[in-house]
Amino acid sequence: MPMFLAAVVLLIIRAGAELSLPSLMSDIVDYGIAQGGIESTVPSRLTPETFDLVYAELPEYLRHELTQGLDNISPELAQTMTHILAQLQADGAPITDNTHAVHLAKEFIRAEYERLGVDMAQHQLNYIFTTGGVMIVITLLAIAVAIGQGFLSSRIATGIARRLRKDIFDRVVSFTNTEYNNFSTASLITRSTNDVNQVQGLLAIAVRIVVFSPIMAVGGVLMVVGTDVSMAWIIALAVGLIVAFITIFIIIATPKFKIMQKLIDKVNLVTREGLTGIMVIRAFTAQTHEAQRFDVVNTDLKRTGLFLARLGALQMPIISLIMNFTTILIVWIGAASVDAGNLAVGSIMAFVQYTMFIVWSFLMMAMIIVMLPRAQVAANRIMEILATPHVVTDPDNPVEIPGQARNDISVEFKQVSFKYPGAEGYALSDISFKAQKGKMTAFVGSTGSGKTSLVNLIPRLYDATEGQVLVNGVDVKTAAQRDVRNVVGYVPQQAVLFSGTIETNIKYAGDNVDDAHMEKAAKVAQAHEFIQEREGGYKGDIARGGTNVSGGQRQRLAIARAIAKNPEIYIFDDSFSALDYKTDANLRAAITQEIGNATMLVVAQRIGTIKNADQIIVLDNGKIVGRGTHRELLKTCDVYKQIASSQLSEQELAKDLEGEVTS
């Protein structure tokens, strides 16, 4: 707000400076050039002969004032003297009006100064240079103020844009999967970059124009009225034509601006998909197909952009045409007044400039209106993000999660059912189980059986539709999201790494992770050896998304990141799928040894990964169809037995049924 107020003050100063320039220019033309530097109709000095003539013509009550000197005389005496001097210059010729009288009086004063020995050529130059010097000083002041105001406007616009980007990012980061799925990634990127830039561009201009243009328009009107020229209808005509043109432009352009922003989203989407899936595109020799797909959306964007560019290209020629015809009309009509002696040339020039100020002011405001549709579309798209309500919210009075599990039960589901927003059926139905501290609970089932949906309910990535999810005896809905997630170490299906180094990725868990703890976590995750082999070791670079490491290395680094957090509850959502069997077995053995007191919840496709779990829960179509150990489920659960039979040999199944479960 202080910067905005400062910008307003500077704009007012600038408007006042620019509005004074045409009047000074008129003085130079009318007084400095046309009248030899004679500005007033009251001379500063008189010859004795002229003084006697004027004194004789004055009424009795004004004579005494004349004898007191010609400085600071009353308006009545000044007007009376003007007519007396005009009559002396006319030498009996009729005086038609007041303008004629002023002109004759100044001619007499010029001759009077010459009789007094004044160098009139030098007097004229002094007046021109003095007035011109004032104009230069005012111009420099206007330039300095314009620079300062431009700086403040830019700071205001960029500051608001920075705040918008921050708010968008903070909002998106706080989204759960439900809110995030309402927007595509490409759209979120466009909204936080292109849309914010549109708003920033409007603000940078609007801060200047919204204040400056009205001042210039009102000031121009007042100055025009001061010239006593009855040509205001010309200004009204010019403004009316501009407003009509801009209105037509807005009606045509606004729908196209909305389409353009959506097309930018599409181009962003196709580009992102092409770059992300470049290996698949090459593998299937689909470069031509993807190029054609991109060309379609790119061509649509080009056509819309060209239409708006061509429409915008018409603005300046039409506006210039209106302004030039306005100037011609003013000069044409004003010339008659100049010829009749009712108006000076400088006044016509000032009138033209003030008219341009007024027209340009309306033009600038019209430009804001032209930019407004696209910026409004962008602002609405930004507000869609900021106004998206959170599905998962913290309670007003959150319950604190205790540091240790009650009765050794770390996680408990009580008749939990869940369905995704907008879905007709339930993804999970009547799920009940207990996960004990220091033990492993595994989840297995066919694709789409609800395994990931189940574990996502624990850190409140979604909230259960029905039932209760308890962490250390506390319903997660009654606790703050931060508190719930602080006790959980989560490794998602897709191992996500951030650009930076291996060290920054493992230490992502928090500032309390030191180098020793980081290396220990990497060793447990079976990542230490390959890290040491990489150039730079733990200081080695990681590209965005971890694209410069293999899938198995990404998974091990993601697991190391969760272990470095040292949480009470570990969730591994199919986090071992990219590991070879030996690394998988070594990793599980190290985890069991190092974090044996923590609760482990493991989602897996491999039976070998979960054979030694203390409790295996079998899901099918969102329901629990089996629960027990590996051996028990082979005997009692057909679904589990089918999954095991597809992965294990008959000999392995026979040994497992006999109780010789091997890792």
Salt bridges, closest charged atoms under 4 A:
GLU18 OE2 - ARG14 NE 2.98
GLU60 OE1 - ARG63 NH1 3.25
GLU107 OE2 - HIS103 NE2 2.82
GLU112 OE1 - ARG115 NH2 2.46
ASP167 OD1 - ARG163 NE 3.31
ASP170 OD2 - LYS166 NZ 2.87
GLU179 OE2 - HIS390 ND1 3.33
ASP195 OD2 - ARG381 NE 2.56
ASP265 OD1 - ARG381 NH2 2.85
GLU273 OE1 - ARG293 NH2 2.36
GLU290 OE1 - ARG293 NH1 3.14
GLU384 OE1 - ARG191 NH1 2.82
ASP394 OD1 - ARG460 NH1 3.94
ASP463 OD2 - ARG460 NH2 2.75
GLU503 OE2 - LYS507 NZ 2.86
GLU503 OE1 - LYS539 NZ 2.54
ASP515 OD1 - LYS507 NZ 2.54
ASP584 OD1 - ARG588 NE 3.02
ASP584 OD2 - ARG606 NH1 3.16
GLU594 OE1 - LYS520 NZ 3.69
ASP656 OD2 - LYS611 NZ 3.56
ASP656 OD2 - HIS630 NE2 2.79
